[in-house]
Amino acid sequence: MSVMQPITLFHSPHTRSSGTLALLEELQAPYTLHVLNMKSGEQRQPAYLAVNPMGKVPAIRHGDALVTEQVAIGIYVADLFPEAGITPAIGDPLRGPYLRWYVFYAACFEPAMVDKAMKREPGAVGMVPYGDLATTLGTLTAQLDKGPWLLGDRFTAVDVLWGTALTWMTSFGLVEAVAPIKPYIDRWNARPSVARVAQIDADLLKAQGGA
Ligand SMILES: N[C@@H](CCC(=O)N[C@@H](CS)C(=O)NCC(=O)O)C(=O)O
């Protein structure tokens, strides 16, 4: 399929799809938005369930390809636009760590955050996919210590995911905003793509009758 096929992002402001939007901005990818109003439950209506039966954003359509799950979408779209310089290619020594930290997010970090937010007892370390919260956060912060970006000197697409997620998690009080997390999210939030997405989301929320 041609990279030139249009990309449509199914998006709702101030959700996980805002991170995908930031990535499209970082990649300078051409895209159109299909905006869903979550306050009116549009994501649970048949029209959107036909796109993503999970009723969740983000999702993208690229030509005939439908991709859901923010991690899969991130890897997919970053590979479409190598010229943006933020995608370690196959054969690049950073490619393995790059994929590792994409998947670590979905396989370890997010489940740990959800258990914490829900005040759920995670269970035995050997049974839980992330082991335990302290080890998950310790593994992450040891990596961030290599800074300034997750993979060291080079800013890559996976920083869009982590910058966005850690900004949310610290604002929810689920992760402490201490070093190296605080300087990392400050660096992320200083990027022009973050301001662009904040403006797009603010305009969309206003159009949807929200704050
Ligand atoms: N597993 C999905 C999770 C996406 C997700 O939870 N999205 C939320 C917004 S942050 C959503 O669409 N919620 C709407 C709903 O469940 O009704 C992914 O990784 O992309």
The ligand as an SDF file (V2000), in Angstrom:
LIG
                    3D

 20 19  0  0  0  0  0  0  0  0999 V2000
   -6.1220   -0.5150   24.2350 N   0  0  0  0  0  0  0  0  0  0  0  0
   -6.4100    0.7910   23.6910 C   0  0  0  0  0  0  0  0  0  0  0  0
   -6.9820    1.6540   24.7930 C   0  0  0  0  0  0  0  0  0  0  0  0
   -7.6170    2.9020   24.2360 C   0  0  0  0  0  0  0  0  0  0  0  0
   -8.4940    3.6000   25.2560 C   0  0  0  0  0  0  0  0  0  0  0  0
   -8.6630    3.1420   26.4060 O   0  0  0  0  0  0  0  0  0  0  0  0
   -9.0580    4.7170   24.8190 N   0  0  0  0  0  0  0  0  0  0  0  0
  -10.0270    5.4410   25.6440 C   0  0  0  0  0  0  0  0  0  0  0  0
   -9.6960    6.9420   25.5940 C   0  0  0  0  0  0  0  0  0  0  0  0
   -8.1940    7.3370   26.4520 S   0  0  0  0  0  0  0  0  0  0  0  0
  -11.4040    5.3010   25.0230 C   0  0  0  0  0  0  0  0  0  0  0  0
  -11.5280    5.3260   23.8190 O   0  0  0  0  0  0  0  0  0  0  0  0
  -12.4390    5.2020   25.8650 N   0  0  0  0  0  0  0  0  0  0  0  0
  -13.7970    5.2590   25.4150 C   0  0  0  0  0  0  0  0  0  0  0  0
  -14.6720    4.1990   25.9840 C   0  0  0  0  0  0  0  0  0  0  0  0
  -14.1740    3.1920   26.4830 O   0  0  0  0  0  0  0  0  0  0  0  0
  -15.8770    4.3750   25.9140 O   0  0  0  0  0  0  0  0  0  0  0  0
   -5.1290    1.4000   23.1060 C   0  0  0  0  0  0  0  0  0  0  0  0
   -4.0450    1.0590   23.5650 O   0  0  0  0  0  0  0  0  0  0  0  0
   -5.2150    2.2230   22.1850 O   0  0  0  0  0  0  0  0  0  0  0  0
  1  2  1  0
  2  3  1  0
  2 18  1  0
  3  4  1  0
  4  5  1  0
  5  6  2  0
  5  7  1  0
  7  8  1  0
  8  9  1  0
  8 11  1  0
  9 10  1  0
 11 12  2  0
 11 13  1  0
 13 14  1  0
 14 15  1  0
 15 16  2  0
 15 17  1  0
 18 19  2  0
 18 20  1  0
M  END
$$$$
